[in-house]
Amino acid sequence: MSNYWTLHVKDFAKIREAKIEAAPLTLFVGDNNSGKSYLLSLLWGLTGGITFPYLGAMPQYQKSQRVLDSWLALDSPKEIIVGDMEYRILIDDYNMLLNSYKESLMDSIFNSKEVPIGWINVDSSYKNDCQVSFRHTKQHLSCNMERDMQMSSMSLLENNVVSMLPAFSRMFLGRDNVFIPAPRTGFLLTFKTLAQKSIRSTFSSEPKSGDSLTGPQVSYLERLTSLKRKNDIKGREEETGNPMKVSTPRKILDFVEQHIISGKIDITDTPLPEIQYKADSLNQTLPLYLSSGVVAEVAGFLSLLKFGQFGQICIYEEPEMCLHPDLQWKMARVLVKLVNAGFTVWASTHSDIIIQHVNNMIKLSNHPDGEQLRKDHDYDEDDVISREKVRMYQFDVNPADYKTDVKPLEDGVNGFRIPTFGKVFRKLRDESWDFQIETEELKS
């Protein structure tokens, strides 16, 4: 667990305080209008969703500047293992930077000046495989978050540490994400019209009386407009000559098409692509507006996965929307499969089915006869997940002041306890017994 990082905020939107450990699978449950989407949006911003502006020289970061200067003084090219002391200096100064510009951070993420934040902090324990490399000719910094994950290089403007700190933070936060927003059906049915009016200039400039979308929503629409058929998984296999590199996402894609939408998603080979659906039972291809609600809900996620616009981090609002309980169960399998394929998944959900499936897979991972039970119930190896990879948080709105309290949920060998669902089910059960009409059969 030492490689997981934490986000700690106070007085953020409706949230009084929250301390979130960003695990491979992190789920937010709880009341509506309690701040779950706000927190997911903040996670999006911190993991590559926004870019810090060039801020110039800042004397309060002189410790980090000395670290950077010592690295740049070395012969080029050079690879350096970041030491414990350097790691801590850079994280501390990054947090100073976040709090100095927290209002601008909120404006950039939410396209609004109405989202307050009192304090923000990120933290991660030291990783002995943190590595930086320099190409002095272009003053670039390349970061490895893990030994097998090369992060793209980022420019160091005038060797300025304030430009380097956000780049360094990607080593422990990550930087390649995709956000799947809740109102996705409406976005999918209208994004071509929105694109024709220019998504970013229309919806993410100066906020205008409800005309703006949040940064994550704008990013989602822009990714949809940049889908390319040549980037499909089969094409990437042929281009790389290494089917194993993309075989796992392809397995997940096949699972969704086969078990959730019972058909195939495709896009037109046009400058502005149109997402289309072909049902297994039909010979014709349908536009999304003629397809079922479940297809429209899943099509965005599926298209991004299929046509090369997916991220290493998947931030997914309410993946159960429009899904029958059986399909919610299958979507839960998809989330676990993504994590076991090496992706990070952070999601909000109101689905007790998704939570129960994750708990069942945790139970299965701990069961002494787990391997046989897995086969008996027709699960694959990538369906099972250990509780060490999962974190769940409950969002409760306090009726006294309408502020949200965020609490980590208790976990054990049988998974997580979810009080927010349990109290509703108990009340519903009690009503069912109270309202039961006794028939002659029951009386006898």
C-alpha positions as semicolon CSV with decimal commas, in nm:
position;residue;x (nm);y (nm);z (nm)
1;M;0,000;0,000;0,000
2;S;0,300;0,234;0,025
3;N;0,275;0,327;-0,343
4;Y;-0,078;0,466;-0,315
5;W;-0,110;0,842;-0,284
6;T;-0,361;1,042;-0,081
7;L;-0,567;1,354;-0,145
8;H;-0,670;1,561;0,157
9;V;-0,908;1,858;0,120
10;K;-1,095;2,086;0,359
11;D;-1,394;2,312;0,293
12;F;-1,413;2,199;-0,069
13;A;-1,752;2,267;-0,232
14;K;-2,002;2,095;0,002
15;I;-1,736;1,873;0,155
16;R;-1,629;1,962;0,509
17;E;-1,319;1,742;0,491
18;A;-1,209;1,436;0,297
19;K;-0,898;1,225;0,301
20;I;-0,895;0,987;0,005
21;E;-0,640;0,718;-0,066
22;A;-0,627;0,680;-0,444
23;A;-0,617;0,303;-0,482
24;P;-0,637;0,108;-0,811
25;L;-1,014;0,077;-0,754
26;T;-1,165;0,361;-0,552
27;L;-1,544;0,386;-0,521
28;F;-1,752;0,675;-0,386
29;V;-2,101;0,595;-0,251
30;G;-2,360;0,795;-0,059
31;D;-2,615;1,071;-0,084
32;N;-2,706;1,252;-0,403
33;N;-2,576;1,608;-0,424
34;S;-2,308;1,532;-0,168
35;G;-1,992;1,620;-0,365
36;K;-1,885;1,292;-0,523
37;S;-1,860;1,446;-0,871
38;Y;-1,671;1,746;-0,733
39;L;-1,409;1,517;-0,583
40;L;-1,381;1,305;-0,900
41;S;-1,338;1,626;-1,101
42;L;-1,061;1,742;-0,869
43;L;-0,885;1,406;-0,912
44;W;-0,916;1,455;-1,289
45;G;-0,754;1,798;-1,264
46;L;-0,463;1,678;-1,051
47;T;-0,383;1,381;-1,277
48;G;-0,328;1,571;-1,600
49;G;-0,665;1,732;-1,665
50;I;-0,531;2,087;-1,632
51;T;-0,201;2,255;-1,711
52;F;-0,041;2,504;-1,476
53;P;0,044;2,835;-1,642
54;Y;0,401;2,962;-1,654
55;L;0,437;3,140;-1,320
56;G;0,791;3,279;-1,332
57;A;1,056;3,260;-1,062
58;M;0,918;3,211;-0,711
59;P;1,166;3,257;-0,422
60;Q;0,961;3,051;-0,173
61;Y;1,050;2,735;-0,368
62;Q;1,425;2,778;-0,336
63;K;1,478;2,430;-0,183
64;S;1,322;2,265;-0,487
65;Q;1,511;2,505;-0,714
66;R;1,839;2,384;-0,560
67;V;1,734;2,023;-0,626
68;L;1,661;2,105;-0,989
69;D;1,983;2,303;-1,031
70;S;2,187;2,010;-0,895
71;W;2,030;1,778;-1,149
72;L;2,076;2,014;-1,440
73;A;2,441;2,067;-1,345
74;L;2,517;1,704;-1,423
75;D;2,641;1,583;-1,759
76;S;2,374;1,524;-2,021
77;P;2,210;1,288;-2,088
78;K;2,164;1,176;-1,732
79;E;1,927;0,952;-1,539
80;I;1,885;1,018;-1,169
81;I;1,716;0,819;-0,897
82;V;1,525;1,064;-0,679
83;G;1,631;1,032;-0,315
84;D;1,400;1,032;-0,014
85;M;1,494;1,384;0,094
86;E;1,455;1,526;-0,258
87;Y;1,123;1,347;-0,297
88;R;0,986;1,505;0,021
89;I;1,110;1,854;-0,069
90;L;0,941;1,838;-0,408
91;I;0,610;1,707;-0,269
92;D;0,603;1,971;0,005
93;D;0,669;2,250;-0,243
94;Y;0,410;2,110;-0,483
95;N;0,152;2,136;-0,204
96;M;0,261;2,493;-0,139
97;L;0,206;2,562;-0,509
98;L;-0,140;2,400;-0,502
99;N;-0,252;2,611;-0,209
100;S;-0,107;2,932;-0,353
101;Y;-0,310;2,884;-0,671
102;K;-0,604;2,681;-0,541
103;E;-0,863;2,935;-0,660
104;S;-0,719;2,931;-1,012
105;L;-0,713;2,551;-0,992
106;M;-1,086;2,545;-0,915
107;D;-1,161;2,793;-1,195
108;S;-0,973;2,577;-1,446
109;I;-1,144;2,252;-1,342
110;F;-1,500;2,378;-1,300
111;N;-1,504;2,679;-1,535
112;S;-1,661;2,866;-1,247
113;K;-1,558;3,092;-0,962
114;E;-1,832;2,947;-0,740
115;V;-1,650;2,634;-0,618
116;P;-1,458;2,713;-0,296
117;I;-1,169;2,522;-0,147
118;G;-1,008;2,597;0,188
119;W;-0,702;2,370;0,177
120;I;-0,559;2,095;-0,040
121;N;-0,275;1,848;0,011
122;V;-0,144;1,547;-0,175
123;D;0,101;1,297;-0,033
124;S;0,276;0,977;-0,125
125;S;0,535;0,771;0,054
126;Y;0,881;0,758;-0,096
127;K;0,927;0,528;-0,394
128;N;1,277;0,400;-0,452
129;D;1,213;0,360;-0,825
130;C;1,139;0,730;-0,892
131;Q;1,365;0,831;-1,176
132;V;1,417;1,146;-1,381
133;S;1,615;1,193;-1,698
134;F;1,722;1,512;-1,870
135;R;1,788;1,623;-2,225
136;H;1,955;1,957;-2,172
137;T;1,923;2,075;-2,530
138;K;1,549;2,110;-2,489
139;Q;1,542;2,133;-2,111
140;H;1,302;1,844;-2,081
141;L;1,217;1,630;-1,782
142;S;1,105;1,270;-1,831
143;C;0,946;1,089;-1,537
144;N;0,895;0,723;-1,457
145;M;0,601;0,660;-1,224
146;E;0,682;0,290;-1,219
147;R;0,969;0,093;-1,365
148;D;0,755;-0,027;-1,656
149;M;0,562;0,296;-1,723
150;Q;0,746;0,569;-1,911
151;M;0,582;0,908;-1,872
152;S;0,604;1,157;-2,157
153;S;0,860;1,436;-2,132
154;M;0,762;1,781;-2,007
155;S;0,932;2,109;-2,078
156;L;1,120;2,299;-1,809
157;L;1,070;2,664;-1,890
158;E;1,393;2,853;-1,822
159;N;1,496;2,580;-1,576
160;N;1,223;2,714;-1,347
161;V;1,125;2,485;-1,062
162;V;0,764;2,613;-1,057
163;S;0,729;2,472;-1,407
164;M;0,892;2,147;-1,295
165;L;0,682;2,079;-0,983
166;P;0,358;1,985;-1,164
167;A;0,564;1,767;-1,400
168;F;0,732;1,593;-1,108
169;S;0,396;1,536;-0,939
170;R;0,295;1,307;-1,225
171;M;0,542;1,053;-1,092
172;F;0,313;0,978;-0,800
173;L;-0,024;1,113;-0,921
174;G;-0,023;0,989;-1,280
175;R;-0,102;1,209;-1,579
176;D;-0,297;1,013;-1,842
177;N;-0,667;1,004;-1,760
178;V;-1,011;0,984;-1,918
179;F;-1,327;1,115;-1,753
180;I;-1,664;0,953;-1,831
181;P;-1,928;1,202;-1,705
182;A;-2,278;1,121;-1,583
183;P;-2,486;1,310;-1,850
184;R;-2,318;1,107;-2,125
185;T;-2,629;1,015;-2,328
186;G;-2,704;1,381;-2,399
187;F;-2,341;1,448;-2,481
188;L;-2,322;1,156;-2,723
189;L;-2,637;1,258;-2,907
190;T;-2,533;1,622;-2,944
191;F;-2,154;1,636;-2,948
192;K;-2,136;1,681;-3,329
193;T;-2,350;1,994;-3,303
194;L;-2,147;2,113;-3,006
195;A;-1,823;2,052;-3,194
196;Q;-1,941;2,254;-3,492
197;K;-1,972;2,553;-3,258
198;S;-1,628;2,478;-3,111
199;I;-1,653;2,297;-2,781
200;R;-1,370;2,464;-2,596
201;S;-1,434;2,823;-2,702
202;T;-1,807;2,789;-2,634
203;F;-1,806;2,599;-2,306
204;S;-1,476;2,662;-2,128
205;S;-1,392;3,029;-2,166
206;E;-1,535;3,295;-1,935
207;P;-1,834;3,138;-1,754
208;K;-2,160;3,284;-1,886
209;S;-2,480;3,223;-1,688
210;G;-2,497;2,847;-1,719
211;D;-2,344;2,819;-2,067
212;S;-2,027;2,651;-1,943
213;L;-1,937;2,288;-1,886
214;T;-1,677;2,167;-1,639
215;G;-1,326;2,086;-1,753
216;P;-1,381;1,708;-1,734
217;Q;-1,698;1,735;-1,946
218;V;-1,520;1,948;-2,208
219;S;-1,234;1,698;-2,214
220;Y;-1,480;1,411;-2,270
221;L;-1,643;1,588;-2,566
222;E;-1,306;1,674;-2,718
223;R;-1,195;1,311;-2,694
224;L;-1,514;1,201;-2,873
225;T;-1,448;1,442;-3,159
226;S;-1,091;1,313;-3,199
227;L;-1,175;0,943;-3,234
228;K;-1,005;0,784;-3,535
229;R;-1,090;0,451;-3,694
230;K;-0,720;0,396;-3,770
231;N;-0,660;0,395;-3,393
232;D;-0,880;0,091;-3,330
233;I;-0,739;-0,195;-3,126
234;K;-0,691;-0,425;-3,424
235;G;-0,502;-0,151;-3,606
236;R;-0,281;-0,088;-3,304
237;E;-0,198;-0,459;-3,292
238;E;-0,090;-0,453;-3,657
239;E;0,106;-0,130;-3,614
240;T;0,299;-0,241;-3,307
241;G;0,341;-0,602;-3,420
242;N;0,278;-0,690;-3,057
243;P;-0,078;-0,818;-2,998
244;M;-0,007;-0,868;-2,626
245;K;0,038;-0,492;-2,583
246;V;-0,332;-0,429;-2,649
247;S;-0,482;-0,776;-2,604
248;T;-0,617;-0,709;-2,254
249;P;-0,817;-0,396;-2,351
250;R;-0,945;-0,593;-2,649
251;K;-1,070;-0,869;-2,417
252;I;-1,255;-0,609;-2,211
253;L;-1,396;-0,454;-2,527
254;D;-1,518;-0,793;-2,648
255;F;-1,676;-0,862;-2,309
256;V;-1,876;-0,537;-2,315
257;E;-1,989;-0,581;-2,675
258;Q;-2,088;-0,941;-2,621
259;H;-2,244;-0,930;-2,274
260;I;-2,372;-0,574;-2,226
261;I;-2,472;-0,419;-2,562
262;S;-2,507;-0,740;-2,770
263;G;-2,352;-0,576;-3,074
264;K;-2,061;-0,373;-3,204
265;I;-1,965;-0,007;-3,175
266;D;-1,808;0,158;-3,478
267;I;-1,734;0,511;-3,596
268;T;-1,752;0,675;-3,936
269;D;-1,422;0,749;-4,111
270;T;-1,494;1,122;-4,136
271;P;-1,318;1,433;-4,000
272;L;-1,588;1,456;-3,733
273;P;-1,662;1,094;-3,643
274;E;-2,012;0,965;-3,572
275;I;-2,052;0,675;-3,331
276;Q;-2,269;0,396;-3,468
277;Y;-2,411;0,070;-3,339
278;K;-2,469;-0,262;-3,511
279;A;-2,677;-0,513;-3,313
280;D;-2,591;-0,880;-3,338
281;S;-2,953;-0,945;-3,440
282;L;-2,958;-0,688;-3,725
283;N;-2,773;-0,650;-4,053
284;Q;-2,793;-0,272;-4,049
285;T;-2,592;-0,009;-3,863
286;L;-2,787;0,239;-3,650
287;P;-2,703;0,590;-3,532
288;L;-2,701;0,628;-3,158
289;Y;-3,028;0,822;-3,144
290;L;-3,205;0,511;-3,279
291;S;-3,027;0,278;-3,040
292;S;-3,135;0,176;-2,690
293;G;-3,051;0,370;-2,376
294;V;-2,799;0,112;-2,263
295;V;-2,607;0,145;-2,592
296;A;-2,601;0,525;-2,568
297;E;-2,481;0,507;-2,206
298;V;-2,196;0,267;-2,276
299;A;-2,099;0,389;-2,625
300;G;-1,873;0,673;-2,507
301;F;-1,670;0,452;-2,273
302;L;-1,653;0,179;-2,536
303;S;-1,552;0,412;-2,820
304;L;-1,272;0,566;-2,617
305;L;-1,143;0,220;-2,526
306;K;-1,177;0,090;-2,883
307;F;-1,037;0,380;-3,082
308;G;-0,731;0,478;-2,884
309;Q;-0,849;0,770;-2,670
310;F;-0,854;0,587;-2,336
311;G;-0,634;0,684;-2,040
312;Q;-0,433;0,493;-1,783
313;I;-0,671;0,637;-1,523
314;C;-1,045;0,593;-1,584
315;I;-1,268;0,829;-1,384
316;Y;-1,625;0,704;-1,426
317;E;-1,940;0,871;-1,290
318;E;-2,219;0,627;-1,214
319;P;-2,128;0,345;-1,456
320;E;-2,460;0,174;-1,373
321;M;-2,678;0,440;-1,539
322;C;-2,956;0,295;-1,762
323;L;-2,842;-0,060;-1,691
324;H;-3,071;-0,348;-1,590
325;P;-2,954;-0,514;-1,264
326;D;-2,802;-0,800;-1,463
327;L;-2,604;-0,553;-1,675
328;Q;-2,495;-0,361;-1,365
329;W;-2,346;-0,688;-1,247
330;K;-2,160;-0,725;-1,575
331;M;-2,042;-0,363;-1,561
332;A;-1,897;-0,437;-1,217
333;R;-1,698;-0,715;-1,380
334;V;-1,570;-0,466;-1,638
335;L;-1,443;-0,228;-1,367
336;V;-1,254;-0,509;-1,193
337;K;-1,115;-0,636;-1,523
338;L;-0,985;-0,286;-1,601
339;V;-0,800;-0,274;-1,268
340;N;-0,650;-0,618;-1,323
341;A;-0,540;-0,505;-1,670
342;G;-0,329;-0,232;-1,507
343;F;-0,571;0,061;-1,530
344;T;-0,673;0,275;-1,234
345;V;-1,049;0,318;-1,185
346;W;-1,210;0,584;-0,968
347;A;-1,590;0,586;-0,979
348;S;-1,902;0,709;-0,805
349;T;-2,195;0,471;-0,780
350;H;-2,542;0,426;-0,634
351;S;-2,549;0,060;-0,732
352;D;-2,557;-0,192;-0,449
353;I;-2,507;-0,457;-0,718
354;I;-2,169;-0,314;-0,822
355;I;-2,061;-0,291;-0,459
356;Q;-2,180;-0,644;-0,381
357;H;-1,997;-0,787;-0,681
358;V;-1,671;-0,620;-0,576
359;N;-1,724;-0,761;-0,227
360;N;-1,791;-1,107;-0,371
361;M;-1,469;-1,095;-0,571
362;I;-1,280;-0,991;-0,256
363;K;-1,435;-1,288;-0,074
364;L;-1,333;-1,513;-0,361
365;S;-0,973;-1,389;-0,346
366;N;-0,959;-1,484;0,025
367;H;-1,145;-1,815;0,005
368;P;-0,943;-2,134;0,063
369;D;-1,129;-2,299;-0,226
370;G;-1,127;-1,983;-0,437
371;E;-0,980;-2,137;-0,751
372;Q;-1,245;-2,409;-0,770
373;L;-1,527;-2,169;-0,681
374;R;-1,411;-1,931;-0,954
375;K;-1,438;-2,208;-1,212
376;D;-1,771;-2,330;-1,074
377;H;-1,923;-1,983;-1,111
378;D;-1,767;-1,923;-1,454
379;Y;-1,541;-1,632;-1,358
380;D;-1,208;-1,556;-1,525
381;E;-0,884;-1,497;-1,339
382;D;-0,911;-1,122;-1,407
383;D;-1,251;-1,109;-1,234
384;V;-1,101;-1,163;-0,888
385;I;-0,962;-0,870;-0,691
386;S;-0,786;-0,845;-0,355
387;R;-0,910;-0,602;-0,092
388;E;-0,567;-0,435;-0,088
389;K;-0,648;-0,288;-0,431
390;V;-0,986;-0,142;-0,326
391;R;-1,092;0,164;-0,127
392;M;-1,451;0,278;-0,068
393;Y;-1,575;0,606;0,079
394;Q;-1,923;0,708;0,195
395;F;-2,051;1,064;0,144
396;D;-2,313;1,168;0,402
397;V;-2,485;1,508;0,401
398;N;-2,527;1,638;0,755
399;P;-2,886;1,772;0,788
400;A;-2,773;2,029;1,046
401;D;-2,559;2,233;0,806
402;Y;-2,587;2,046;0,472
403;K;-2,214;1,986;0,472
404;T;-2,081;1,650;0,356
405;D;-1,882;1,420;0,579
406;V;-1,665;1,172;0,388
407;K;-1,575;0,853;0,572
408;P;-1,362;0,555;0,469
409;L;-1,569;0,235;0,482
410;E;-1,461;-0,056;0,698
411;D;-1,324;-0,354;0,513
412;G;-1,229;-0,711;0,593
413;V;-1,191;-1,052;0,432
414;N;-1,557;-1,035;0,322
415;G;-1,531;-0,690;0,168
416;F;-1,680;-0,355;0,271
417;R;-1,981;-0,263;0,482
418;I;-2,202;0,000;0,314
419;P;-2,430;0,166;0,574
420;T;-2,585;0,406;0,320
421;F;-2,743;0,114;0,133
422;G;-2,814;-0,106;0,435
423;K;-3,041;0,139;0,614
424;V;-3,257;0,185;0,302
425;F;-3,290;-0,188;0,242
426;R;-3,383;-0,250;0,606
427;K;-3,656;0,016;0,591
428;L;-3,787;-0,128;0,264
429;R;-3,786;-0,478;0,412
430;D;-3,973;-0,364;0,722
431;E;-4,237;-0,192;0,510
432;S;-4,278;-0,504;0,299
433;W;-4,360;-0,707;0,611
434;D;-4,590;-0,440;0,755
435;F;-4,785;-0,405;0,430
436;Q;-4,809;-0,778;0,368
437;I;-5,168;-0,885;0,294
438;E;-5,236;-1,215;0,459
439;T;-5,407;-1,465;0,234
440;E;-5,590;-1,778;0,344
441;E;-5,286;-1,974;0,237
442;L;-5,058;-1,774;0,466
443;K;-5,301;-1,803;0,758
444;S;-5,306;-2,180;0,732
